[in-house]
């Protein structure tokens, strides 16, 4: 038993030493580390919206975002908040909206139709999408990007669902 414990201790010590060596090899000469901050697609999608709003989209290589977003879309048509979650509504709507803002047509067979189906399938009978405002707002924004009309039954149900969250007083109206 003592030999096994000693071998395990040596293995742990060796693993720690290898880890330290690796981390030190990645350290910049000035003493810091630099690496890509990985995230889901929402940060990239929000960056597209930001540059479109500010009119700075032509000064950035946003045409490359299309390929990145498509590479992250899952077979079910949506995008994930974290790996293996089965698809997240807000994440999917943000990615979809970014693609539309980038000029990808709603009828694009390589993914937008699948994303639209994925969003529509998740609307509840009450009009909600997950019962939370961000998912509901983002879903309706995505449908607007698809040129859905406010009178469309899906949109009308969604708008009524949002209205149920509203608070009105004699002096204010808020959600």
C-alpha positions in Angstrom: 0.0 0.0 0.0 2.8 2.4 0.8 4.4 1.9 -2.6 1.1 2.6 -4.4 0.6 5.8 -2.3 4.2 6.9 -3.0 3.7 6.3 -6.8 0.4 8.3 -6.7 2.2 11.1 -4.9 5.0 11.1 -7.5 2.3 11.1 -10.3 0.6 14.1 -8.7 3.9 15.9 -8.3 4.8 15.2 -11.9 1.4 16.4 -13.1 1.8 19.6 -11.1 5.3 20.2 -12.5 4.1 19.6 -16.1 1.2 22.0 -15.6 3.5 24.7 -14.1 6.0 24.2 -17.0 3.2 24.6 -19.5 1.7 27.7 -17.9 5.2 29.3 -17.6 5.8 28.5 -21.3 2.6 30.4 -22.2 3.6 33.5 -20.1 4.4 36.7 -22.1 7.9 38.2 -21.5 6.2 41.1 -19.5 4.7 38.5 -17.1 1.1 38.3 -18.2 -0.8 35.6 -20.1 -2.9 36.2 -23.2 -5.4 33.9 -24.8 -8.7 34.1 -26.5 -11.7 34.7 -24.3 -14.1 32.1 -25.5 -17.9 32.5 -25.2 -21.1 31.5 -26.8 -22.2 33.3 -29.9 -24.1 36.0 -28.1 -21.2 38.4 -27.6 -20.4 38.2 -31.3 -24.0 38.7 -32.2 -24.4 41.7 -29.9 -21.2 43.2 -31.4 -22.9 43.0 -34.9 -25.9 44.9 -33.5 -23.6 47.4 -31.8 -21.7 48.2 -35.0 -24.9 48.3 -37.1 -26.5 50.8 -34.7 -23.4 53.0 -34.6 -22.8 52.7 -38.3 -19.3 51.4 -37.8 -20.0 48.0 -39.4 -18.2 48.8 -42.6 -14.9 49.4 -40.8 -14.9 45.9 -39.3 -14.6 42.5 -41.0 -18.2 41.6 -40.1 -18.6 39.6 -43.3 -16.6 36.9 -41.5 -19.1 36.7 -38.6 -21.5 34.8 -40.9 -19.1 31.8 -41.2 -18.5 31.8 -37.4 -22.2 31.9 -36.5 -23.0 29.1 -39.0 -20.2 27.0 -37.6 -21.8 27.2 -34.2 -25.4 26.4 -35.2 -26.5 23.0 -34.1 -28.3 20.4 -36.2 -31.6 21.2 -34.5 -31.4 24.8 -36.0 -30.6 26.7 -32.8 -27.5 27.8 -31.0 -26.4 26.8 -27.5 -25.6 28.9 -24.5 -23.2 26.2 -23.3 -22.1 23.1 -25.0 -24.7 20.4 -25.1 -27.6 22.4 -23.6 -29.9 21.4 -26.5 -30.3 25.0 -27.7 -31.0 28.3 -25.9 -33.8 30.6 -27.1 -32.0 33.9 -26.4 -28.8 32.7 -27.9 -30.5 31.4 -31.0 -32.5 34.6 -31.5 -29.4 36.8 -31.1 -27.4 34.7 -33.6 -30.3 34.6 -36.0 -30.8 38.4 -35.8 -27.1 39.0 -36.4 -27.2 36.9 -39.5 -30.2 38.8 -40.8 -28.5 42.1 -40.0 -25.5 40.9 -41.9 -27.8 40.5 -44.9 -28.5 36.7 -44.9 -32.0 36.3 -46.4 -34.7 34.7 -44.3 -35.0 32.0 -46.9 -31.4 31.0 -46.7 -31.5 27.2 -46.9 -28.3 26.8 -44.9 -29.7 27.6 -41.6 -32.1 30.5 -41.2 -35.2 28.5 -42.0 -34.1 25.9 -39.4 -33.6 28.6 -36.9 -37.0 30.1 -37.6 -38.7 26.7 -37.1 -36.7 26.2 -33.9 -37.9 29.6 -32.5 -41.6 29.0 -33.6 -41.6 25.5 -32.1 -40.7 27.0 -28.7 -43.6 29.4 -28.4 -46.0 28.4 -25.7 -49.8 28.4 -26.2 -49.9 31.5 -24.0 -47.6 33.3 -26.4 -44.6 33.2 -24.2 -41.2 32.0 -25.0 -39.9 30.6 -21.7 -42.0 33.0 -19.7 -39.2 35.5 -19.5 -39.0 38.9 -21.1 -35.6 38.6 -22.8 -36.6 35.5 -24.6 -39.9 36.9 -25.6 -38.5 40.2 -26.8 -35.7 38.6 -28.8 -38.1 36.1 -30.4 -40.4 38.8 -31.5 -37.4 40.8 -32.8 -36.2 37.8 -34.8 -39.7 37.3 -36.3 -39.7 41.0 -37.3 -36.4 40.5 -39.1 -38.3 37.8 -41.0 -40.9 40.4 -42.0 -43.6 38.9 -39.9 -46.6 41.2 -39.5 -47.9 42.4 -36.2 -51.2 40.8 -37.1 -49.7 37.4 -37.6 -51.2 35.0 -34.9 -47.7 34.1 -33.6 -46.7 37.7 -33.2 -50.0 38.8 -31.8 -49.8 36.0 -29.1 -46.3 37.1 -28.3 -47.2 40.7 -27.9 -50.1 39.9 -25.7 -47.8 37.8 -23.5 -45.4 40.7 -23.1 -48.4 43.0 -22.3 -49.2 40.7 -19.4 -45.9 41.7 -17.8 -46.7 45.4 -18.1 -47.4 47.6 -15.1 -49.5 50.7 -15.7 -50.1 53.4 -13.1 -51.8 56.8 -13.7 -48.3 58.2 -14.3 -46.2 55.4 -15.9 -46.1 52.3 -18.0 -43.3 49.8 -17.7 -42.4 46.2 -18.1 
